[in-house]
Amino acid sequence: EAEVKPGGWVLPFEWRGDVDTYERGLARLSHLASVAFKIECTRVFTWVLPFSDDKPFKENFNWHVSRLKPIAEVLYKADCSLGLEFIGTETVRVNRKYSFIHDLNGILELCRALELENVGVLLDSWHWYTSRGTLEDIMRLKGKDVVYVHVNDAPLNVPLDKLVDNIRCLPGETGVIDLVGFLRALKNIGYDGPVTPEPFSDKVSKMPPEDAVKVTGSSLKKVWEKAGL
């Protein structure tokens, strides 16, 4: 009735948890994916932590493949796709024992290791920026490599290695992140999926829901128009 189409949904169980939690979640996923397909909401996403306190890189990589591949297989059978998000924020990795995937190239390697065509990247402008990503990095992708997109901006005058993951700005609020170039690059590679603001803004959080939606939507619209989309 409202003519609102859902863009996607978060993988609905703790796939990083113990085996029992994982297997119960995996067992329910087929039903949820079939329902999602019926309402044309076929893009599923989750994030990959950029560190581990108990697994070195290679062991952690193999563990991620063992957990994520069965998930991707279930989604594939339901004609749903899986988007994996890397976390680029450097401060998230401070004082952690082992570093893990935290940039676009790394997450693409993990996607390839799952060996399924329904797996791709959730590309977040914040994590692209904090991982020192470039427009050229995006232009090397194909549209099908990207499952979902998040957009936001970064605060002024904060060095990359000092940015805090949950202190962000509305799209286009500061211009620190080149969202116009980011969106144009995605269009040029043929990405045709959802673009969702993810502001993590105290200012927005304190607003009534209706006002928060208006302000956030307006910020995205302005950037969209600047990009000529």
C-alpha positions as a Markdown table, in Angstrom:
| # | Residue | x | y | z |
|---|---|---|---|---|
| 1 | Glu | 0.0 | 0.0 | 0.0 |
| 2 | Ala | 2.8 | 2.4 | 0.8 |
| 3 | Glu | 4.7 | 1.3 | -2.3 |
| 4 | Val | 7.8 | 0.7 | -0.2 |
| 5 | Lys | 10.0 | -2.2 | -1.4 |
| 6 | Pro | 12.4 | -3.8 | 1.1 |
| 7 | Gly | 16.0 | -3.7 | -0.1 |
| 8 | Gly | 17.5 | -6.6 | 1.9 |
| 9 | Trp | 17.8 | -8.3 | 5.2 |
| 10 | Val | 20.5 | -9.1 | 7.7 |
| 11 | Leu | 21.5 | -12.8 | 8.0 |
| 12 | Pro | 19.2 | -13.6 | 10.9 |
| 13 | Phe | 21.3 | -15.8 | 13.2 |
| 14 | Glu | 24.6 | -15.7 | 14.9 |
| 15 | Trp | 26.7 | -17.7 | 12.4 |
| 16 | Arg | 29.9 | -17.0 | 14.5 |
| 17 | Gly | 28.4 | -18.7 | 17.5 |
| 18 | Asp | 28.7 | -22.3 | 18.8 |
| 19 | Val | 27.9 | -25.2 | 16.6 |
| 20 | Asp | 24.4 | -25.7 | 18.0 |
| 21 | Thr | 23.5 | -22.1 | 17.5 |
| 22 | Tyr | 24.9 | -22.2 | 13.9 |
| 23 | Glu | 23.1 | -25.4 | 12.9 |
| 24 | Arg | 19.8 | -24.3 | 14.3 |
| 25 | Gly | 20.0 | -21.0 | 12.4 |
| 26 | Leu | 21.1 | -22.7 | 9.2 |
| 27 | Ala | 18.1 | -25.1 | 9.5 |
| 28 | Arg | 15.7 | -22.1 | 9.6 |
| 29 | Leu | 17.4 | -20.2 | 6.8 |
| 30 | Ser | 15.8 | -22.1 | 3.9 |
| 31 | His | 12.3 | -21.2 | 5.0 |
| 32 | Leu | 13.1 | -17.5 | 5.6 |
| 33 | Ala | 14.9 | -17.3 | 2.3 |
| 34 | Ser | 11.9 | -18.8 | 0.4 |
| 35 | Val | 9.6 | -16.2 | 2.1 |
| 36 | Ala | 12.0 | -13.4 | 1.2 |
| 37 | Phe | 12.0 | -14.6 | -2.4 |
| 38 | Lys | 8.2 | -14.3 | -2.5 |
| 39 | Ile | 8.3 | -10.7 | -1.5 |
| 40 | Glu | 11.2 | -9.9 | -3.8 |
| 41 | Cys | 13.7 | -9.2 | -1.1 |
| 42 | Thr | 16.5 | -11.5 | -2.1 |
| 43 | Arg | 19.7 | -9.7 | -0.9 |
| 44 | Val | 21.0 | -11.0 | 2.4 |
| 45 | Phe | 24.0 | -9.5 | 4.2 |
| 46 | Thr | 26.4 | -9.9 | 7.1 |
| 47 | Trp | 29.7 | -8.5 | 8.2 |
| 48 | Val | 33.1 | -10.0 | 8.7 |
| 49 | Leu | 35.0 | -9.0 | 11.8 |
| 50 | Pro | 38.5 | -7.6 | 11.0 |
| 51 | Phe | 40.3 | -9.4 | 13.8 |
| 52 | Ser | 40.4 | -12.5 | 15.9 |
| 53 | Asp | 41.8 | -13.1 | 19.4 |
| 54 | Asp | 42.2 | -16.8 | 18.9 |
| 55 | Lys | 42.7 | -17.7 | 15.2 |
| 56 | Pro | 45.7 | -16.7 | 13.0 |
| 57 | Phe | 44.7 | -15.3 | 9.5 |
| 58 | Lys | 44.8 | -18.6 | 7.5 |
| 59 | Glu | 43.0 | -20.6 | 10.2 |
| 60 | Asn | 40.4 | -17.8 | 10.5 |
| 61 | Phe | 39.9 | -17.6 | 6.7 |
| 62 | Asn | 39.3 | -21.4 | 6.5 |
| 63 | Trp | 36.9 | -21.2 | 9.4 |
| 64 | His | 34.9 | -18.4 | 7.7 |
| 65 | Val | 34.7 | -20.5 | 4.5 |
| 66 | Ser | 33.4 | -23.4 | 6.5 |
| 67 | Arg | 30.7 | -21.3 | 8.1 |
| 68 | Leu | 29.7 | -19.1 | 5.2 |
| 69 | Lys | 29.7 | -21.6 | 2.3 |
| 70 | Pro | 26.7 | -23.7 | 3.7 |
| 71 | Ile | 24.8 | -20.4 | 4.2 |
| 72 | Ala | 25.5 | -19.3 | 0.7 |
| 73 | Glu | 24.4 | -22.7 | -0.6 |
| 74 | Val | 21.0 | -22.4 | 1.1 |
| 75 | Leu | 20.5 | -18.9 | -0.2 |
| 76 | Tyr | 21.5 | -20.0 | -3.7 |
| 77 | Lys | 18.8 | -22.7 | -3.7 |
| 78 | Ala | 16.2 | -19.9 | -2.9 |
| 79 | Asp | 17.6 | -17.5 | -5.5 |
| 80 | Cys | 18.9 | -15.2 | -2.9 |
| 81 | Ser | 22.3 | -13.6 | -2.8 |
| 82 | Leu | 24.8 | -13.1 | 0.1 |
| 83 | Gly | 26.7 | -9.8 | 0.6 |
| 84 | Leu | 29.8 | -9.8 | 2.8 |
| 85 | Glu | 30.8 | -6.5 | 4.4 |
| 86 | Phe | 34.4 | -5.8 | 5.4 |
| 87 | Ile | 35.1 | -3.5 | 8.3 |
| 88 | Gly | 37.8 | -1.0 | 7.4 |
| 89 | Thr | 37.9 | 1.1 | 10.6 |
| 90 | Glu | 41.5 | 0.9 | 11.9 |
| 91 | Thr | 40.5 | 1.5 | 15.6 |
| 92 | Val | 38.4 | -1.6 | 15.6 |
| 93 | Arg | 41.6 | -3.7 | 15.2 |
| 94 | Val | 43.6 | -2.0 | 17.9 |
| 95 | Asn | 44.8 | -4.3 | 20.7 |
| 96 | Arg | 43.5 | -7.4 | 18.9 |
| 97 | Lys | 45.8 | -10.5 | 18.7 |
| 98 | Tyr | 45.3 | -11.3 | 15.0 |
| 99 | Ser | 44.3 | -9.0 | 12.1 |
| 100 | Phe | 41.8 | -10.3 | 9.5 |
| 101 | Ile | 40.2 | -9.1 | 6.3 |
| 102 | His | 39.6 | -5.4 | 6.4 |
| 103 | Asp | 39.6 | -4.2 | 2.8 |
| 104 | Leu | 37.9 | -4.7 | -0.6 |
| 105 | Asn | 40.6 | -7.0 | -2.0 |
| 106 | Gly | 40.4 | -9.2 | 1.1 |
| 107 | Ile | 36.7 | -9.6 | 1.1 |
| 108 | Leu | 36.7 | -10.4 | -2.6 |
| 109 | Glu | 39.2 | -13.2 | -1.9 |
| 110 | Leu | 36.8 | -14.6 | 0.7 |
| 111 | Cys | 33.8 | -14.3 | -1.8 |
| 112 | Arg | 35.8 | -16.2 | -4.4 |
| 113 | Ala | 36.7 | -18.9 | -1.9 |
| 114 | Leu | 33.0 | -19.7 | -1.3 |
| 115 | Glu | 32.8 | -20.7 | -5.0 |
| 116 | Leu | 29.2 | -19.6 | -5.6 |
| 117 | Glu | 27.9 | -17.0 | -8.0 |
| 118 | Asn | 25.4 | -15.6 | -5.5 |
| 119 | Val | 28.1 | -14.3 | -3.2 |
| 120 | Gly | 29.4 | -10.7 | -3.4 |
| 121 | Val | 30.3 | -7.6 | -1.4 |
| 122 | Leu | 28.3 | -5.3 | 0.7 |
| 123 | Leu | 30.2 | -2.1 | -0.1 |
| 124 | Asp | 29.9 | 0.5 | 2.6 |
| 125 | Ser | 31.3 | 3.9 | 1.8 |
| 126 | Trp | 32.7 | 4.3 | 5.3 |
| 127 | His | 34.7 | 1.1 | 5.2 |
| 128 | Trp | 35.8 | 1.8 | 1.7 |
| 129 | Tyr | 37.1 | 5.2 | 2.9 |
| 130 | Thr | 38.7 | 4.0 | 6.1 |
| 131 | Ser | 40.4 | 1.1 | 4.3 |
| 132 | Arg | 42.0 | 3.7 | 2.0 |
| 133 | Gly | 40.0 | 2.5 | -0.9 |
| 134 | Thr | 40.0 | 4.3 | -4.3 |
| 135 | Leu | 37.5 | 4.9 | -7.1 |
| 136 | Glu | 39.8 | 2.8 | -9.2 |
| 137 | Asp | 39.2 | -0.1 | -6.9 |
| 138 | Ile | 35.5 | 0.1 | -7.5 |
| 139 | Met | 35.9 | 0.5 | -11.2 |
| 140 | Arg | 37.7 | -2.8 | -11.3 |
| 141 | Leu | 34.6 | -4.6 | -10.1 |
| 142 | Lys | 31.6 | -5.9 | -12.1 |
| 143 | Gly | 28.1 | -4.9 | -11.1 |
| 144 | Lys | 27.4 | -8.5 | -10.0 |
| 145 | Asp | 30.3 | -8.3 | -7.5 |
| 146 | Val | 28.3 | -5.9 | -5.3 |
| 147 | Val | 25.2 | -7.2 | -3.5 |
| 148 | Tyr | 24.3 | -4.2 | -1.4 |
| 149 | Val | 25.6 | -0.7 | -0.7 |
| 150 | His | 25.7 | 1.5 | 2.5 |
| 151 | Val | 26.4 | 5.2 | 2.3 |
| 152 | Asn | 27.4 | 7.6 | 5.0 |
| 153 | Asp | 30.0 | 10.4 | 5.6 |
| 154 | Ala | 32.9 | 10.9 | 8.0 |
| 155 | Pro | 33.5 | 13.7 | 10.5 |
| 156 | Leu | 35.8 | 16.6 | 9.6 |
| 157 | Asn | 39.4 | 16.8 | 10.7 |
| 158 | Val | 39.8 | 13.3 | 12.1 |
| 159 | Pro | 42.8 | 11.3 | 10.7 |
| 160 | Leu | 41.9 | 7.9 | 9.2 |
| 161 | Asp | 43.6 | 6.0 | 12.0 |
| 162 | Lys | 41.6 | 7.8 | 14.6 |
| 163 | Leu | 38.1 | 7.4 | 13.2 |
| 164 | Val | 35.6 | 5.6 | 15.5 |
| 165 | Asp | 33.3 | 3.2 | 13.8 |
| 166 | Asn | 30.0 | 4.4 | 15.3 |
| 167 | Ile | 30.7 | 8.1 | 15.0 |
| 168 | Arg | 29.7 | 9.0 | 11.4 |
| 169 | Cys | 27.8 | 11.6 | 9.5 |
| 170 | Leu | 24.8 | 11.7 | 7.2 |
| 171 | Pro | 25.6 | 11.2 | 3.5 |
| 172 | Gly | 27.1 | 14.4 | 2.1 |
| 173 | Glu | 27.0 | 16.2 | 5.5 |
| 174 | Thr | 30.8 | 16.9 | 5.5 |
| 175 | Gly | 32.0 | 15.9 | 2.1 |
| 176 | Val | 34.9 | 14.0 | 3.6 |
| 177 | Ile | 33.9 | 10.9 | 1.7 |
| 178 | Asp | 33.6 | 11.3 | -2.0 |
| 179 | Leu | 30.1 | 10.0 | -2.3 |
| 180 | Val | 29.4 | 11.5 | -5.7 |
| 181 | Gly | 32.4 | 9.7 | -7.1 |
| 182 | Phe | 31.5 | 6.5 | -5.2 |
| 183 | Leu | 27.9 | 6.4 | -6.5 |
| 184 | Arg | 29.0 | 7.3 | -10.1 |
| 185 | Ala | 31.6 | 4.5 | -10.0 |
| 186 | Leu | 28.9 | 2.0 | -8.9 |
| 187 | Lys | 26.6 | 3.1 | -11.7 |
| 188 | Asn | 29.4 | 2.8 | -14.2 |
| 189 | Ile | 30.1 | -0.8 | -13.3 |
| 190 | Gly | 26.4 | -1.6 | -13.6 |
| 191 | Tyr | 25.3 | -2.0 | -10.0 |
| 192 | Asp | 21.5 | -1.9 | -9.9 |
| 193 | Gly | 20.7 | -2.7 | -6.2 |
| 194 | Pro | 19.7 | -0.8 | -3.1 |
| 195 | Val | 21.7 | 2.1 | -1.7 |
| 196 | Thr | 21.0 | 2.6 | 2.0 |
| 197 | Pro | 22.1 | 5.3 | 4.4 |
| 198 | Glu | 23.7 | 4.1 | 7.6 |
| 199 | Pro | 24.3 | 7.3 | 9.5 |
| 200 | Phe | 25.3 | 6.2 | 13.1 |
| 201 | Ser | 24.5 | 9.8 | 14.1 |
| 202 | Asp | 23.7 | 11.0 | 17.6 |
| 203 | Lys | 21.8 | 13.9 | 16.1 |
| 204 | Val | 19.6 | 11.6 | 14.1 |
| 205 | Ser | 19.2 | 9.1 | 16.9 |
| 206 | Lys | 17.6 | 11.7 | 19.1 |
| 207 | Met | 15.0 | 12.7 | 16.5 |
| 208 | Pro | 11.4 | 11.3 | 16.3 |
| 209 | Pro | 11.4 | 8.5 | 13.8 |
| 210 | Glu | 9.5 | 10.5 | 11.2 |
| 211 | Asp | 12.0 | 13.3 | 11.4 |
| 212 | Ala | 14.9 | 11.0 | 11.3 |
| 213 | Val | 13.6 | 9.4 | 8.1 |
| 214 | Lys | 13.0 | 12.8 | 6.4 |
| 215 | Val | 16.5 | 14.1 | 7.3 |
| 216 | Thr | 18.3 | 11.0 | 6.3 |
| 217 | Gly | 16.3 | 10.6 | 3.1 |
| 218 | Ser | 16.9 | 14.3 | 2.2 |
| 219 | Ser | 20.7 | 13.8 | 2.7 |
| 220 | Leu | 20.7 | 10.9 | 0.3 |
| 221 | Lys | 18.6 | 12.6 | -2.3 |
| 222 | Lys | 21.0 | 15.6 | -2.4 |
| 223 | Val | 24.0 | 13.4 | -2.9 |
| 224 | Trp | 22.1 | 11.4 | -5.5 |
| 225 | Glu | 21.2 | 14.5 | -7.5 |
| 226 | Lys | 24.8 | 15.8 | -7.3 |
| 227 | Ala | 25.9 | 12.5 | -8.8 |
| 228 | Gly | 23.4 | 13.0 | -11.6 |
| 229 | Leu | 21.5 | 9.8 | -10.8 |
